[in-house]
Amino acid sequence: MFLPMVRPLRVEFAGAVHHVMSRGNARGAIVADDADRWRWLRLLERATLRHGWRVFTLALMDNHYHLFLQTPEPNLSVGLHQLNSGYATYFNARHRRVGHVLQGRFKSIVVEEHGYWLELSRYVHLNPVRAGLVTRPEDWAWCSYAGYHRPARRLNWVDYGRVLAEFGGDTPAGRAAYRDYVAEGLGRALDSPLSKAVHGAVLGSDRFVARIRRMLRDRAEDDQLPDLARLRKAATMEQVIGAVVSRLGGNPDAWQPGRRCDDISRAVAAYAARETAAASSREIASALGYRNVSSIAAACRCVETALATGRLRDDTEAILRELATPNH
């Protein structure tokens, strides 16, 4: 029986932060020597400058590579196609071979801009150590950590400042703090932060995952994208109301147009529905007894104000987490 090739989920938008990994075909080698490594770096530099990427960390291994970068425009797939196909053409010509060099479908995970920078940068930088290529990451020349360790070894197209900002900035003290952070990971087994990605596609808070869900609702159905189908799975209004009432209490029978209701659970239900349900604003208003769409917007603003001050945060995030699970 013919089985269609499954394409990995691509989530691209302006300003998106991605972790990217591309492997050699059949896990084979993608470099034979330092000349190949230099060519790959030059091609990555060209793609970075051409597409305006901000590359934060990179690690080129013998049979795969890792990138942690931000794309100001939604051009990740275009740029990586140029990088991978350009490198494959070079590699085959130089080594007088034919066939695929890299797997055709790179793996990418979209990452929330706050919360995972430190773990992910350290994970990429310790890749050569985990692979047994070196005992300390600064000894692997084909990894951006060398430039974090010593400014004299920097690549002028890599953005070192964004990660170092988490340690007080690109200063001697900030660089020393980052070196200590990476060194701390040498002495113990680290869980991969990528294992926390929802359906292997999105890494971030419940709110960030909900945002990506909303973005993907408008994408056409595609039976070759099972990750998209799982990520797009939306809660019903009955599930939203049930989750909210279970967590916060409240009486949905009192949620009726024209009847005064100060029940905060109804406002949270409006917010949770907007974040996780497939219903339109008009359908949400009807299900929750609001007069109109503007009432939904006002209720959501009320909840957002409470969340900004810390009120309702634990309860609301627990509700979103419940509704985000595949079997909600």
VEXLO-729018 format. One line per field, with one value per residue (C-alpha): residue number from 0; residue in one letter; x, y, z negated. Coordinates in nm, 2 decimals. Layout:
<pts>
num <- NUM; ... .
residuo <- A; ... .
X <- X; ... .
Y <- Y; ... .
Z <- Z; ... .
</pts>
This chain:
<pts>
num <- 0; 1; 2; 3; 4; 5; 6; 7; 8; 9; 10; 11; 12; 13; 14; 15; 16; 17; 18; 19; 20; 21; 22; 23; 24; 25; 26; 27; 28; 29; 30; 31; 32; 33; 34; 35; 36; 37; 38; 39; 40; 41; 42; 43; 44; 45; 46; 47; 48; 49; 50; 51; 52; 53; 54; 55; 56; 57; 58; 59; 60; 61; 62; 63; 64; 65; 66; 67; 68; 69; 70; 71; 72; 73; 74; 75; 76; 77; 78; 79; 80; 81; 82; 83; 84; 85; 86; 87; 88; 89; 90; 91; 92; 93; 94; 95; 96; 97; 98; 99; 100; 101; 102; 103; 104; 105; 106; 107; 108; 109; 110; 111; 112; 113; 114; 115; 116; 117; 118; 119; 120; 121; 122; 123; 124; 125; 126; 127; 128; 129; 130; 131; 132; 133; 134; 135; 136; 137; 138; 139; 140; 141; 142; 143; 144; 145; 146; 147; 148; 149; 150; 151; 152; 153; 154; 155; 156; 157; 158; 159; 160; 161; 162; 163; 164; 165; 166; 167; 168; 169; 170; 171; 172; 173; 174; 175; 176; 177; 178; 179; 180; 181; 182; 183; 184; 185; 186; 187; 188; 189; 190; 191; 192; 193; 194; 195; 196; 197; 198; 199; 200; 201; 202; 203; 204; 205; 206; 207; 208; 209; 210; 211; 212; 213; 214; 215; 216; 217; 218; 219; 220; 221; 222; 223; 224; 225; 226; 227; 228; 229; 230; 231; 232; 233; 234; 235; 236; 237; 238; 239; 240; 241; 242; 243; 244; 245; 246; 247; 248; 249; 250; 251; 252; 253; 254; 255; 256; 257; 258; 259; 260; 261; 262; 263; 264; 265; 266; 267; 268; 269; 270; 271; 272; 273; 274; 275; 276; 277; 278; 279; 280; 281; 282; 283; 284; 285; 286; 287; 288; 289; 290; 291; 292; 293; 294; 295; 296; 297; 298; 299; 300; 301; 302; 303; 304; 305; 306; 307; 308; 309; 310; 311; 312; 313; 314; 315; 316; 317; 318; 319; 320; 321; 322; 323; 324; 325; 326; 327 .
residuo <- M; F; L; P; M; V; R; P; L; R; V; E; F; A; G; A; V; H; H; V; M; S; R; G; N; A; R; G; A; I; V; A; D; D; A; D; R; W; R; W; L; R; L; L; E; R; A; T; L; R; H; G; W; R; V; F; T; L; A; L; M; D; N; H; Y; H; L; F; L; Q; T; P; E; P; N; L; S; V; G; L; H; Q; L; N; S; G; Y; A; T; Y; F; N; A; R; H; R; R; V; G; H; V; L; Q; G; R; F; K; S; I; V; V; E; E; H; G; Y; W; L; E; L; S; R; Y; V; H; L; N; P; V; R; A; G; L; V; T; R; P; E; D; W; A; W; C; S; Y; A; G; Y; H; R; P; A; R; R; L; N; W; V; D; Y; G; R; V; L; A; E; F; G; G; D; T; P; A; G; R; A; A; Y; R; D; Y; V; A; E; G; L; G; R; A; L; D; S; P; L; S; K; A; V; H; G; A; V; L; G; S; D; R; F; V; A; R; I; R; R; M; L; R; D; R; A; E; D; D; Q; L; P; D; L; A; R; L; R; K; A; A; T; M; E; Q; V; I; G; A; V; V; S; R; L; G; G; N; P; D; A; W; Q; P; G; R; R; C; D; D; I; S; R; A; V; A; A; Y; A; A; R; E; T; A; A; A; S; S; R; E; I; A; S; A; L; G; Y; R; N; V; S; S; I; A; A; A; C; R; C; V; E; T; A; L; A; T; G; R; L; R; D; D; T; E; A; I; L; R; E; L; A; T; P; N; H .
X <- 0.00; 0.13; 0.18; 0.22; 0.54; 0.45; 0.56; 0.67; 0.47; 0.60; 0.51; 0.64; 0.55; 0.73; 0.96; 0.93; 1.21; 1.31; 1.52; 1.62; 1.79; 1.88; 2.04; 2.24; 2.05; 2.01; 2.20; 2.51; 2.80; 2.74; 3.10; 3.43; 3.68; 3.73; 3.70; 3.34; 3.28; 3.40; 3.18; 2.87; 2.95; 2.99; 2.66; 2.49; 2.63; 2.50; 2.15; 2.16; 2.25; 2.02; 1.71; 1.78; 1.80; 1.93; 2.14; 2.19; 2.36; 2.48; 2.65; 2.78; 2.83; 2.95; 2.61; 2.37; 2.35; 2.16; 2.05; 1.87; 1.76; 1.49; 1.34; 1.21; 1.02; 0.85; 1.12; 1.27; 1.18; 1.30; 1.64; 1.70; 1.61; 1.88; 2.13; 2.07; 2.04; 2.34; 2.55; 2.44; 2.54; 2.88; 2.94; 2.84; 3.06; 3.36; 3.34; 3.23; 2.91; 2.54; 2.23; 2.09; 2.33; 2.07; 1.73; 1.49; 1.27; 1.44; 1.30; 1.19; 1.03; 0.89; 1.01; 0.85; 1.07; 1.09; 1.15; 1.36; 1.65; 1.90; 1.82; 1.81; 2.13; 2.32; 2.16; 2.30; 2.64; 2.69; 2.60; 2.97; 3.04; 2.74; 2.86; 3.20; 3.38; 3.54; 3.54; 3.47; 3.24; 3.50; 3.73; 3.48; 3.55; 3.23; 3.00; 2.90; 3.01; 3.37; 3.25; 3.06; 3.37; 3.62; 3.50; 3.81; 3.67; 3.33; 3.16; 3.04; 2.70; 2.60; 2.40; 2.57; 2.40; 2.05; 2.15; 2.41; 2.14; 1.99; 2.32; 2.36; 2.48; 2.78; 3.03; 3.32; 3.09; 2.80; 3.02; 3.17; 2.82; 2.72; 3.04; 2.95; 2.60; 2.72; 3.00; 2.73; 2.57; 2.88; 2.87; 2.53; 2.28; 2.06; 1.70; 1.66; 1.43; 1.30; 1.13; 0.89; 0.76; 0.39; 0.35; 0.72; 0.63; 0.58; 0.79; 0.65; 0.39; 0.03; -0.06; 0.20; 0.07; -0.28; -0.16; 0.00; -0.33; -0.52; -0.27; -0.31; -0.69; -0.69; -0.46; -0.62; -0.67; -0.39; -0.39; -0.01; 0.04; -0.07; 0.11; -0.10; -0.42; -0.32; -0.21; -0.51; -0.75; -0.98; -1.19; -1.57; -1.77; -1.90; -1.54; -1.45; -1.74; -1.68; -1.31; -1.38; -1.67; -1.46; -1.17; -1.35; -1.71; -1.99; -2.34; -2.37; -2.75; -2.72; -2.52; -2.81; -2.84; -3.00; -2.93; -2.66; -2.38; -2.06; -1.94; -1.57; -1.58; -1.79; -1.52; -1.25; -1.47; -1.48; -1.10; -1.04; -1.28; -1.10; -0.77; -0.86; -1.20; -1.28; -1.59; -1.62; -1.67; -2.04; -2.07; -1.88; -2.11; -2.42; -2.29; -2.19; -2.50; -2.33; -2.52; -2.27; -1.92; -1.80; -1.90; -1.67; -1.38; -1.45; -1.46; -1.13; -0.97; -1.09; -0.92; -0.60; -0.58; -0.62; -0.35; -0.11; -0.13; -0.10; -0.47; -0.63; -0.30; -0.26; -0.62; -0.64; -0.32; -0.44; -0.76; -0.57; -0.34; -0.63; -0.80; -0.47; -0.42; -0.48; -0.76; -0.94 .
Y <- 0.00; 0.34; 0.57; 0.94; 1.10; 1.29; 1.65; 1.82; 2.11; 2.45; 2.75; 3.07; 3.43; 3.76; 3.78; 3.40; 3.24; 2.89; 2.59; 2.41; 2.08; 1.92; 1.57; 1.40; 1.17; 0.83; 0.99; 0.99; 1.24; 1.59; 1.70; 1.53; 1.79; 2.15; 2.27; 2.14; 2.30; 2.64; 2.62; 2.54; 2.84; 3.07; 2.95; 3.00; 3.35; 3.43; 3.30; 3.50; 3.83; 3.77; 3.70; 3.93; 3.64; 3.69; 3.38; 3.34; 3.00; 2.73; 2.40; 2.21; 1.84; 1.56; 1.44; 1.72; 2.08; 2.29; 2.66; 2.88; 3.20; 3.46; 3.54; 3.91; 3.79; 3.45; 3.32; 3.03; 2.76; 2.96; 3.04; 2.69; 2.54; 2.77; 2.68; 2.30; 2.27; 2.50; 2.30; 1.97; 2.09; 2.19; 1.87; 1.64; 1.83; 1.84; 1.47; 1.35; 1.19; 1.19; 1.17; 1.35; 1.49; 1.62; 1.49; 1.68; 1.79; 1.98; 1.99; 2.32; 2.42; 2.76; 2.90; 3.16; 3.47; 3.45; 3.15; 2.91; 3.11; 3.00; 2.62; 2.62; 2.81; 2.58; 2.27; 2.38; 2.47; 2.14; 1.94; 1.87; 1.76; 1.52; 1.38; 1.31; 1.54; 1.75; 1.77; 2.14; 2.33; 2.61; 2.36; 2.29; 2.56; 2.49; 2.61; 2.96; 2.91; 2.99; 3.35; 3.36; 3.23; 3.47; 3.78; 3.75; 3.43; 3.57; 3.56; 3.91; 3.79; 3.60; 3.79; 3.73; 4.01; 3.87; 3.56; 3.75; 4.01; 3.74; 3.75; 4.13; 4.21; 4.16; 4.25; 4.06; 3.99; 3.88; 3.65; 3.50; 3.43; 3.26; 3.05; 2.94; 2.85; 2.64; 2.48; 2.39; 2.17; 1.98; 1.80; 1.64; 1.49; 1.76; 1.70; 1.84; 2.15; 2.04; 1.74; 1.99; 2.11; 2.05; 1.79; 1.86; 2.19; 2.46; 2.54; 2.79; 2.87; 2.77; 3.12; 3.10; 2.76; 2.90; 3.19; 2.95; 2.75; 3.06; 3.14; 2.79; 2.79; 2.96; 2.71; 2.46; 2.10; 1.88; 1.51; 1.50; 1.73; 1.52; 1.76; 2.04; 1.85; 1.77; 2.12; 2.28; 2.06; 2.31; 2.28; 2.30; 2.56; 2.28; 2.18; 2.54; 2.60; 2.27; 2.34; 2.69; 2.58; 2.29; 2.52; 2.85; 2.75; 2.96; 2.91; 2.90; 2.91; 3.27; 3.37; 3.52; 3.84; 4.13; 3.97; 4.13; 3.88; 3.97; 3.61; 3.63; 3.27; 3.39; 3.64; 3.37; 3.14; 3.41; 3.45; 3.07; 3.03; 3.29; 3.12; 2.76; 2.72; 2.71; 2.92; 3.27; 3.57; 3.57; 3.20; 3.26; 3.55; 3.33; 3.04; 3.25; 3.48; 3.80; 4.06; 4.10; 4.06; 4.39; 4.24; 3.95; 4.19; 4.38; 4.06; 3.95; 4.28; 4.25; 3.91; 4.03; 4.32; 4.07; 3.84; 4.13; 4.19; 3.82; 3.77; 3.46; 3.37; 3.02; 2.93; 3.06; 2.89; 2.57; 2.59; 2.67; 2.38; 2.14; 2.26; 2.23; 1.86; 1.63; 1.44; 1.74 .
Z <- 0.00; 0.09; -0.21; -0.15; -0.29; -0.60; -0.59; -0.92; -1.05; -0.96; -1.18; -1.03; -1.10; -1.12; -1.43; -1.50; -1.70; -1.58; -1.68; -1.36; -1.31; -0.98; -0.96; -0.69; -0.46; -0.64; -0.93; -0.71; -0.73; -0.59; -0.62; -0.54; -0.66; -0.76; -0.40; -0.40; -0.74; -0.62; -0.31; -0.52; -0.75; -0.45; -0.30; -0.64; -0.66; -0.31; -0.40; -0.73; -0.56; -0.26; -0.47; -0.76; -1.02; -1.37; -1.45; -1.82; -1.84; -1.60; -1.61; -1.30; -1.38; -1.15; -1.05; -1.15; -1.25; -1.50; -1.46; -1.71; -1.53; -1.47; -1.14; -1.12; -0.81; -0.76; -0.54; -0.73; -0.47; -0.18; -0.34; -0.46; -0.12; 0.03; -0.24; -0.22; 0.15; 0.21; -0.03; 0.12; 0.47; 0.34; 0.14; 0.43; 0.68; 0.45; 0.35; 0.69; 0.56; 0.64; 0.43; 0.12; -0.13; -0.38; -0.46; -0.26; -0.55; -0.82; -1.17; -1.32; -1.65; -1.70; -2.04; -2.27; -2.29; -2.67; -2.89; -2.69; -2.57; -2.83; -2.82; -2.44; -2.39; -2.63; -2.47; -2.13; -2.26; -2.45; -2.14; -2.05; -2.40; -2.41; -2.07; -2.22; -1.98; -2.25; -2.63; -2.65; -2.41; -2.34; -2.18; -1.90; -1.63; -1.44; -1.72; -1.82; -2.18; -2.09; -2.03; -2.36; -2.54; -2.37; -2.17; -1.95; -1.80; -1.70; -1.37; -1.28; -1.16; -1.48; -1.74; -2.07; -2.26; -2.29; -2.49; -2.69; -2.78; -3.01; -3.21; -3.24; -2.89; -2.66; -2.92; -3.09; -3.39; -3.16; -2.95; -3.27; -3.40; -3.08; -3.08; -3.43; -3.32; -3.03; -3.25; -3.51; -3.24; -3.18; -3.51; -3.48; -3.24; -3.10; -2.97; -2.62; -2.63; -2.29; -2.46; -2.61; -2.27; -2.21; -1.94; -1.85; -1.70; -1.96; -2.27; -2.52; -2.77; -2.75; -2.64; -2.36; -2.24; -2.24; -2.02; -1.77; -1.77; -1.67; -1.39; -1.25; -1.25; -0.91; -0.74; -0.51; -0.63; -0.51; -0.58; -0.53; -0.83; -1.14; -1.37; -1.24; -1.29; -1.65; -1.73; -1.57; -1.77; -1.94; -2.25; -2.23; -2.42; -2.64; -2.73; -2.80; -3.03; -3.21; -3.27; -3.40; -3.63; -3.76; -3.85; -3.95; -4.02; -3.89; -3.76; -3.38; -3.42; -3.54; -3.22; -3.03; -2.82; -3.01; -3.35; -3.57; -3.64; -3.82; -3.80; -3.71; -3.58; -3.29; -3.19; -3.23; -3.01; -2.74; -2.76; -2.75; -2.46; -2.26; -2.33; -2.27; -2.10; -1.73; -1.80; -1.65; -1.89; -1.80; -1.89; -2.22; -2.31; -2.24; -2.44; -2.74; -2.75; -2.64; -2.44; -2.16; -2.04; -2.21; -2.54; -2.48; -2.40; -2.73; -2.93; -2.78; -2.86; -3.22; -3.25; -3.08; -3.33; -3.62; -3.47; -3.43; -3.81; -3.90; -3.99; -3.83; -3.67; -3.82; -3.77; -3.41; -3.31; -3.46; -3.26; -2.94; -3.00; -3.05; -2.73; -2.54; -2.61; -2.31; -2.50; -2.64 .
</pts>
